[in-house]
Amino acid sequence: SFARIHVANLINFGIVPFTLENPDDYELLAENESIEIDGFKDAIRSADSVTLKAGGKEIKLNLALTERQRKILLSGGLLNYTKENA
């Protein structure tokens, strides 16, 4: 989990605050391992979860965002969102 202010900072900089559905899955990821998330942009638009694929493993990630947070992320961060909506 993240503190509320940390989530806000991540989103403002365009970083998606995914959390692991199962915290034990953290051990399945290796340093410098390539990951893939199918439908990444669609997940940010409307999904509450997404599946990360890495090294033949599938790990479920949760994404709890408000509609405004989703728009900010899709814009690439708060600065871009503000420019687009000014």
C-alpha positions in Angstrom: 0.0 0.0 0.0 1.0 3.6 -0.3 0.4 6.7 1.8 -2.2 9.0 0.2 0.3 11.8 -0.5 2.8 9.3 -2.1 0.0 8.1 -4.4 -0.7 11.7 -5.4 3.0 12.4 -6.0 3.3 9.3 -8.2 0.3 10.2 -10.3 1.4 13.9 -10.6 4.6 12.7 -12.2 2.8 10.2 -14.5 3.8 7.0 -12.5 1.1 4.4 -12.2 0.7 3.3 -8.5 0.0 -0.4 -9.0 -0.1 -2.7 -6.0 0.3 -6.4 -5.9 -2.9 -8.3 -5.3 -0.8 -10.9 -3.5 2.2 -9.3 -1.6 4.1 -12.6 -1.8 4.3 -12.2 -5.6 7.0 -9.6 -5.0 9.4 -12.5 -4.5 8.6 -13.8 -8.1 10.2 -10.7 -9.7 13.9 -10.6 -10.5 16.0 -7.6 -10.8 16.4 -6.3 -14.4 13.6 -8.7 -15.5 11.5 -7.5 -18.4 7.8 -7.1 -17.7 4.8 -6.9 -20.0 1.3 -5.5 -19.3 -1.2 -6.2 -22.0 -3.8 -3.5 -22.4 -1.8 -1.1 -20.2 -3.5 2.1 -21.5 -7.0 0.5 -21.4 -6.4 -0.6 -17.8 -5.5 3.0 -16.8 -8.7 4.2 -18.5 -11.1 1.9 -16.7 -9.8 -1.3 -15.1 -9.3 -2.0 -11.4 -6.7 -4.7 -12.0 -4.3 -5.9 -14.7 -2.0 -8.9 -15.2 1.8 -8.4 -15.3 3.8 -11.0 -17.2 7.4 -11.6 -16.4 9.6 -14.6 -17.0 6.7 -16.9 -17.7 4.9 -15.8 -14.6 1.6 -13.9 -14.3 1.1 -11.5 -11.4 -2.1 -9.7 -10.7 -1.8 -6.0 -10.0 -4.5 -3.7 -8.5 -5.2 -0.2 -9.6 -7.4 1.9 -7.4 -7.8 5.3 -9.1 -10.4 8.1 -9.3 -11.6 9.3 -12.7 -9.5 12.4 -12.4 -6.4 10.4 -11.4 -6.9 8.3 -14.5 -7.1 11.4 -16.7 -3.9 12.8 -15.2 -2.0 9.5 -15.8 -3.3 9.3 -19.4 -2.0 12.8 -20.0 1.4 11.8 -18.7 1.2 13.7 -15.4 -0.4 16.7 -13.8 1.6 19.3 -15.7 0.4 17.9 -19.1 -3.1 17.4 -17.8 -3.2 21.1 -16.6 -1.9 22.3 -20.0 -4.5 20.2 -21.8 -7.4 21.5 -19.6 -6.5 25.1 -19.1 
